Amino acid sequence: MAETSLAVLIFAPLVITYFLKSNAALGFLALCVSFVLSTSVIGDLKHLLSETNLSVSGQTLGLVLVLVPLIVTLLITRSHIHRKGIGLIVQLLCALCAGGLLALTIGPLLTDSSQFNITSASLWKNLNSAQAGIIGTGSLLSLLAIWSHNFRGHKKH
């Protein structure tokens, strides 16, 4: 069960990117920002919500802070890429890196809030050992994809 959940987390951004033709480079960067938000401001946000009489667990708030920016970015940027060439390959690699980062980010949160322990799976151990490569590769590919988009010739009407 844990292996399947991890595989779904890893490949979901790839599938969404492919079928919606979304910009996975922006999705990866949105996921990076949401990870920073979930680790930096979650305590203050939880305190603010408790003052407004909204009781939300830290795990639920963390899941929302991580998932929503990625999903919204992939939905907003749908029909952004074309299904051909090196651009598609770069976008799919960005999506795969986003899936790896998503699993690394959400894995500990799901372990605390569900019946199964994702972090004990062998896939988790492999993913955790590849964390630096996933983040580095995803960051580099995302930046290159965004920068190269600005260098393409724009048609004048």
Protein Blocks (a to p, Z undefined) as FASTA:
>chain_A
ZZmmmmmmmmmmmmmmmmnopafklmmmmmmmmmmmmmmmmmmmmmmmmmnopacdfklm
mmmmmmmmmmmmmmmmgokbccedjklmmmmmmmmmmmmmmmmmmmmmmmmmmmbdfklp
mklmmmmmmmmmmmmmmmmmmmmmmmmmmmpccddZZ
